Amino acid sequence: MRDKDQVTEKHTENTEDSKSVQSVDRALLILEALTEASRPLHLAELVQMVKLKPSTVHRLLGTLIKHDFVEQDERSCYKLSMKLYYMGNSATYAVDVKELARPYMHELLDRYNETVNLAILDRGDVVYIDQLESNNIVIVRMFARVGNRGPAYCTGSGKVLLAGLDQDEFSRYLKNVSLRGFTADTITDPISLAREMDKVRENGYALDLGERDEGVGCVAAPIRNREGRVFAALSVSGPSMRMTAPFLGNQLAPVLRNYADLISAKLGYSGNNTELT
């Protein structure tokens, strides 16, 4: 009797495993179809592409939307979210960029003795993946710490990363973010933020003059992957008494951009970062 129960239990487990694998296979078919499409797709179009029942496709889409892999637009069409882009970029380059950027980060620290940061964009947030701290006597408490995740719109690194998004990606970002004010200088208006992105693209760098933390100044430059997409941001930050707008923009930004270009070249990018378009 026990052997029969064990066989029945084993059969049930195998059946459940098979169903789970089948669901994963079908979900991947949907993701591949959305990847190949040049536009958002209606449910009927997806059903035709993946050759599955409408009820099955609808159920799997619900799960993919729940986990932020797929989005549904105002026309009830389905498209990939930015999560896959972030995951792919992070998996491919995060380790490489840390290793490649370290020597240049040390050079910046030795040259200016100000805190040097390395950050990426993940699901609309700026995430700091490496940092070399200044040993200056006058220091201020800054949000930027390795592992910290926070709003991208009010930091130098975050603004550089946002400026690297295309128009559709940036529009989706604006729909999903609440532009909360952290200081009197935080940009909290979508139109103003869009204008700031234009300025960042034109200059090739971004400034943060006390927008996230009062008394802190920061300048950031973009690092591109081999495909030319802005993948990471290199920044230098410190007390605003030293990190003034003229110093950041006129003296530090050109040097920082040069280092960011060198890191981009190490990642396989063959162009330059003069513009973020």
C-alpha positions in Angstrom: 0.0 0.0 0.0 2.8 2.4 0.9 4.5 1.6 -2.4 1.3 2.5 -4.3 1.0 5.7 -2.4 4.6 6.6 -3.2 4.0 5.9 -6.9 0.9 8.0 -6.9 2.7 10.9 -5.1 5.6 10.6 -7.5 3.2 10.7 -10.5 1.5 13.8 -9.1 4.8 15.5 -8.6 5.9 14.7 -12.2 2.6 15.9 -13.5 2.9 19.2 -11.6 6.5 19.6 -12.8 5.4 19.0 -16.4 2.7 21.6 -16.1 5.1 24.1 -14.6 7.6 23.6 -17.3 4.9 23.8 -19.9 3.8 27.2 -18.5 7.3 28.5 -18.6 7.7 27.4 -22.2 4.5 29.1 -23.1 5.4 32.3 -21.3 8.8 32.4 -23.1 7.0 32.0 -26.4 4.9 35.1 -25.5 8.0 37.1 -24.5 9.8 36.1 -27.8 6.8 37.1 -29.8 6.7 40.5 -28.1 10.4 40.9 -28.7 10.1 40.2 -32.4 7.2 42.6 -32.8 8.0 46.2 -33.8 4.9 47.5 -32.0 2.5 46.6 -29.1 0.3 43.6 -30.0 -3.4 42.9 -29.4 -4.3 39.7 -27.7 -5.6 38.2 -31.0 -2.3 38.9 -32.7 -0.4 37.2 -29.9 -2.6 34.2 -30.0 -2.0 33.9 -33.7 1.8 34.2 -33.3 2.2 31.7 -30.4 -0.6 29.2 -31.5 -2.1 28.9 -28.1 -5.7 29.3 -26.8 -6.8 32.9 -26.1 -7.6 31.9 -22.5 -4.1 30.5 -22.0 -2.4 33.5 -23.5 -4.5 35.9 -21.4 -3.7 34.0 -18.2 0.0 34.0 -18.9 0.0 37.7 -19.8 -1.6 38.4 -16.5 1.2 36.7 -14.7 3.9 38.5 -16.8 2.2 41.8 -16.1 2.1 41.0 -12.4 5.8 40.5 -12.4 6.5 43.6 -14.5 7.8 41.8 -17.6 4.9 42.9 -19.8 2.9 46.1 -19.9 -0.6 46.8 -21.3 -1.1 50.2 -22.9 -4.2 52.4 -23.2 -5.4 50.5 -26.3 -5.2 47.2 -24.4 -2.2 46.2 -26.5 0.7 44.3 -24.9 4.4 45.2 -25.0 7.6 44.3 -23.1 8.4 46.4 -20.1 11.8 47.9 -19.4 12.5 45.2 -16.8 14.0 42.8 -19.3 16.3 45.5 -20.7 17.5 46.3 -17.2 18.0 42.7 -16.3 19.9 42.0 -19.5 22.1 44.9 -19.2 22.8 44.3 -15.5 23.6 40.6 -16.0 25.9 41.3 -19.0 27.8 44.4 -17.8 27.5 45.0 -14.1 30.5 42.8 -13.2 32.6 44.0 -16.1 32.0 47.7 -15.6 33.0 47.5 -11.9 36.2 45.8 -12.7 37.0 48.1 -15.7 36.0 51.3 -13.9 38.0 50.7 -10.7 41.4 52.0 -12.0 39.8 55.2 -13.4 37.8 55.7 -10.2 41.1 55.5 -8.2 42.7 58.1 -10.5 39.7 60.4 -10.0 39.9 60.0 -6.2 43.7 60.6 -6.2 43.3 63.7 -8.4 40.4 65.4 -6.6 40.0 63.6 -3.2 36.3 63.6 -3.6 33.9 60.6 -3.5 33.7 58.7 -6.8 30.5 56.7 -7.6 29.5 54.1 -10.1 25.8 53.5 -10.7 23.3 51.8 -13.0 19.6 52.2 -13.7 17.4 49.3 -12.4 13.6 49.5 -12.8 13.6 53.2 -12.9 15.8 53.6 -9.8 19.5 54.6 -9.6 21.5 51.8 -7.9 25.0 52.4 -6.7 27.3 49.4 -7.5 30.7 50.8 -6.4 32.1 53.8 -4.6 35.5 55.2 -3.4 35.1 57.6 -0.5 37.0 60.8 0.0 39.1 61.2 3.2 38.5 65.0 3.2 37.9 66.4 6.7 34.8 68.3 5.5 32.3 65.7 4.5 28.5 65.6 4.3 26.0 62.8 4.7 25.1 61.6 1.2 22.5 59.2 0.0 24.9 57.5 -2.5 26.2 54.3 -0.9 27.0 51.0 -2.5 23.8 49.0 -2.7 21.5 51.9 -2.1 18.6 52.3 -4.5 16.7 55.6 -5.0 15.0 58.0 -7.3 16.9 58.7 -10.5 15.4 62.1 -11.3 17.2 64.0 -8.5 20.7 62.6 -8.7 23.5 63.3 -11.2 24.0 59.7 -12.0 20.3 59.1 -12.3 19.8 62.0 -14.6 22.6 60.8 -16.9 21.0 57.3 -17.0 17.5 58.7 -17.7 18.8 60.9 -20.5 20.1 57.7 -22.2 16.6 56.3 -22.5 14.7 56.7 -25.8 11.5 58.7 -25.8 9.1 55.8 -25.3 11.2 54.5 -22.4 11.3 57.9 -20.8 7.6 58.4 -21.2 6.9 55.1 -19.5 9.3 56.1 -16.7 7.3 59.4 -16.2 4.1 57.4 -16.0 5.4 55.2 -13.2 7.3 57.7 -11.1 6.2 60.1 -8.4 8.4 63.2 -8.6 8.7 63.8 -4.9 10.6 66.8 -3.6 13.6 66.0 -1.3 14.9 69.6 -1.2 13.9 73.0 -2.4 15.9 72.3 -5.6 14.4 69.0 -6.5 12.8 68.9 -9.9 9.2 67.8 -9.3 7.5 68.8 -12.6 7.6 66.4 -15.6 8.0 69.1 -18.2 10.9 70.6 -16.3 12.5 67.2 -16.0 12.1 66.6 -19.7 13.9 69.9 -20.4 16.6 68.9 -17.9 17.1 65.6 -19.9 17.5 67.7 -23.1 20.2 69.8 -21.3 22.0 66.6 -20.1 22.0 65.2 -23.6 23.3 68.4 -25.1 26.1 68.8 -22.5 27.1 65.1 -22.2 26.9 65.3 -18.4 24.5 66.0 -15.5 24.7 68.1 -12.5 23.0 67.6 -9.1 23.2 70.8 -7.0 21.6 69.8 -3.8 18.6 68.1 -5.5 18.7 64.9 -3.5 20.8 66.0 -0.5 21.2 69.5 0.7 24.8 70.7 0.8 25.9 68.1 -1.8 27.1 68.8 -5.3 27.6 66.1 -8.0 28.6 65.7 -11.6 28.0 62.5 -13.6 29.0 61.3 -17.1 27.6 58.4 -19.1 29.2 55.0 -19.7 28.0 53.2 -22.8 28.0 49.5 -23.5 29.2 48.0 -26.8 25.8 48.6 -28.4 26.1 52.3 -27.6 23.4 52.4 -24.9 24.0 54.4 -21.8 24.4 51.6 -19.3 26.2 53.1 -16.2 27.1 56.5 -14.8 30.4 57.6 -13.3 30.1 60.5 -10.9 32.0 62.6 -8.4 30.3 64.1 -5.4 31.1 66.1 -2.3 30.2 69.2 -0.2 28.7 72.0 -2.2 31.2 74.4 -0.6 33.8 72.7 -2.8 31.6 71.3 -5.5 30.2 74.5 -6.9 28.4 74.7 -10.3 31.3 76.4 -12.1 33.8 73.9 -10.8 31.6 70.9 -11.6 30.6 72.1 -15.1 33.8 73.8 -16.3 36.6 71.9 -14.6 35.5 68.5 -13.4 32.9 67.5 -16.1 35.4 67.4 -19.1 37.8 65.2 -17.0 35.0 63.0 -15.9 33.6 62.6 -19.4 37.0 61.5 -20.6 37.3 58.8 -18.0 33.7 57.7 -18.8 34.7 57.5 -22.5 37.7 55.3 -21.6 35.6 52.9 -19.6 33.0 52.8 -22.5 35.9 51.9 -24.9 36.9 49.1 -22.6 33.3 47.8 -22.8 33.6 47.8 -26.6 32.0 51.1 -27.5 33.8 52.7 -30.4 32.1 56.2 -30.5 32.1 59.1 -28.0 29.8 60.5 -25.4 29.5 64.0 -26.7 25.7 63.7 -27.0 23.5 61.2 -25.2 21.2 60.6 -28.2 
